[in-house]
């Protein structure tokens, strides 16, 4: 009986310790973390204990994610679900380590031999930006982020230019034959992925696209699948990329 009682106490302590560690990490994660990589202005923002976003240095959102902290044999993992890139069952998994209150290490190569030592090419280092409220830092995208001329380039050859205007007119210009057409467009930045509808002003034909900012001056778009809007991006999902004209 004594052995059983001691074993039960041990199990309870282990569970309590794991839960305490996870909650402690969750609490310390909340905030704005900047990726330490030269020329990179990406921030990872944890707004609460289960959701966050990837933004630029000014807080403009690239995409949102949900996450969960888990532990296995003393190793702590960050399971991150990105709705615009994953279906409901897919997650990105990282080893996670808080070196101190302002330094965070993530290792996507957790199957590598030296993973637990946080060594190797897959390790990312983030620094916490102190004195910043995570919720206030985030800025949602809006129509003004689209306004201007964007270029669709393939193998250094500009194929198409797209000029988004504030009156919801989109001018499409074929750079090869110099033909131009104007259509209507509407966007919904509340959805993830964001939605871009293009409407032929003459025929009324509707094309339902999704899009995301990969960088401040780069957008990834995906056209419909069998006439319906896609729910997320895939590798072979009718993707196209446009870059803002300087």
Number of C-alpha atoms within 10 A of each C-alpha: 6 7 8 9 10 11 12 12 12 12 12 12 12 12 12 12 12 18 15 12 17 19 14 11 18 17 13 16 21 20 22 30 25 22 19 15 11 6 6 11 15 22 25 25 27 25 19 16 18 14 16 24 21 21 28 18 18 12 22 21 25 21 21 19 19 17 20 15 21 17 14 8 6 9 11 19 21 20 17 19 21 21 20 21 18 15 14 9 7 13 17 12 19 22 23 24 20 15 10 11 12 16 16 19 19 21 25 20 19 21 11 13 10 11 18 16 10 21 16 15 9 14 17 17 18 20 18 22 15 11 8 11 14 20 16 9 18 21 14 14 19 13 14 10 13 18 17 15 18 22 21 20 15 12 6 7 11 14 15 19 21 22 19 22 17 12 10 15 17 22 17 19 18 15 15 10 8 8 10 13 11 16 16 18 20 15 19 16 15 11 10 19 25 20 22 21 16 20 19 14 14 8 7 11 10 14 16 20 22 25 24 23 22 17 15 15 14 16 19 16 22 23 21 16 13 7 10 11 17 20 19 18 22 14 7 7 14 13 16 14 18 22 19 18 14 7
